[in-house]
């Protein structure tokens, strides 16, 4: 069968994702993609709220963060850096995937320096996003 030929993939069903995205429509699209794969999620609308949601949650609450790069109050790069520097036990290990309409090399480099695990561009390509999440979520 076809299933035999495919390498073992991380099952995303049951994963809990922190979604930081200031655009309500984009947030709805992202969350419906996650739900269609059996994931749960917490939605926030800016970088400050993303950092707060991460810090306030018990350790290892979230399997992954989807971080919009351009948000009010705190952009995705600074929010990522604050999570990475927070000192929580999973702060360095949690996958943080940047989501941006802007795929410029310089922005990607800055984001990776801040601690982004990976980067995807909008409009969201579901197959690419799921592949990235499967590769990063252990």
C-alpha angles and dihedrals in degrees: 000000000000091000091065092060095055120089117243108278128199108258107233092193108120096016116137115221131194107219116199111185128137096202109084094208093050089047091052092049093048093047093048089052090052093046091050088060093049096258128139122217147188116220126213129174104213143027095256091055090047093055091045093049090050094046095044095050122086114261115285093013089131125052092195144356123227103204124193108215099217113052136139123260094015125017122225095258094054092041090052091050091050092051092047092049096043096098095229112146093249096037094107096037104047111103112241112193116195117221117196144155086219117078098174115146094231092055091047090051092050091048093051090049088054090055106268111158096206142344134229129182133225136279084060115241102210095204093051093045092050091046091051092047092048091050094050104036111081 
